[in-house]
Amino acid sequence: MKIKEMSRDSVDFIHKRLVTQLNLLADELGLSLDIGRVTYSPTSGTFKSSLVLTCETADGMPTSFESDAVRVGLDKSDWGRIFNMNGKQYEIVDVKPRNRKYPIIGKDLRSGKNYKFTVSQVKTSLDK
């Protein structure tokens, strides 16, 4: 299939193929893929992504979680805790302290997708 113009459909097609290949490479190298924004014009497309070194303890907890959790007001024991939000259950999987508004990453237990949460949302749900 030759692409003659960068349309939404062609960019989506390319993006899906790129993500699939980058995920294979990331898995092979022990890295994680951080998908960013996609922008395009009729003649070009930009796909932002990052390959990040996966630093986890034996139980899967990111090595930075302990210090990052304290920085946002959580305990190191909060990693992996389940909280409820809008009728869905989420597991705390990471903390991104540089994201001031939504520093807590929670994984939806049904879909497996990651979502961002405020500290107050999570603390309220955890009854802290």
ChimeraX attribute file (.defattr): number of C-alpha atoms within 10 A of each C-alpha:
attribute: neighborCount
match mode: 1-to-1
recipient: residues
	/A:1	3
	/A:2	5
	/A:3	9
	/A:4	9
	/A:5	13
	/A:6	16
	/A:7	16
	/A:8	13
	/A:9	10
	/A:10	15
	/A:11	21
	/A:12	13
	/A:13	11
	/A:14	16
	/A:15	16
	/A:16	12
	/A:17	12
	/A:18	13
	/A:19	16
	/A:20	12
	/A:21	11
	/A:22	19
	/A:23	17
	/A:24	14
	/A:25	15
	/A:26	18
	/A:27	11
	/A:28	9
	/A:29	12
	/A:30	14
	/A:31	17
	/A:32	17
	/A:33	19
	/A:34	13
	/A:35	13
	/A:36	10
	/A:37	8
	/A:38	13
	/A:39	11
	/A:40	13
	/A:41	12
	/A:42	10
	/A:43	9
	/A:44	11
	/A:45	16
	/A:46	13
	/A:47	15
	/A:48	11
	/A:49	14
	/A:50	13
	/A:51	16
	/A:52	12
	/A:53	12
	/A:54	15
	/A:55	14
	/A:56	12
	/A:57	11
	/A:58	8
	/A:59	6
	/A:60	12
	/A:61	16
	/A:62	17
	/A:63	14
	/A:64	15
	/A:65	23
	/A:66	18
	/A:67	14
	/A:68	21
	/A:69	21
	/A:70	13
	/A:71	14
	/A:72	17
	/A:73	11
	/A:74	20
	/A:75	14
	/A:76	15
	/A:77	10
	/A:78	16
	/A:79	20
	/A:80	16
	/A:81	12
	/A:82	18
	/A:83	20
	/A:84	15
	/A:85	13
	/A:86	5
	/A:87	7
	/A:88	10
	/A:89	14
	/A:90	24
	/A:91	20
	/A:92	21
	/A:93	20
	/A:94	24
	/A:95	27
	/A:96	18
	/A:97	17
	/A:98	11
	/A:99	11
	/A:100	11
	/A:101	12
	/A:102	17
	/A:103	19
	/A:104	26
	/A:105	19
	/A:106	25
	/A:107	19
	/A:108	19
	/A:109	13
	/A:110	9
	/A:111	8
	/A:112	11
	/A:113	10
	/A:114	17
	/A:115	15
	/A:116	17
	/A:117	17
	/A:118	15
	/A:119	18
	/A:120	13
	/A:121	15
	/A:122	21
	/A:123	13
	/A:124	12
	/A:125	13
	/A:126	13
	/A:127	8
	/A:128	8
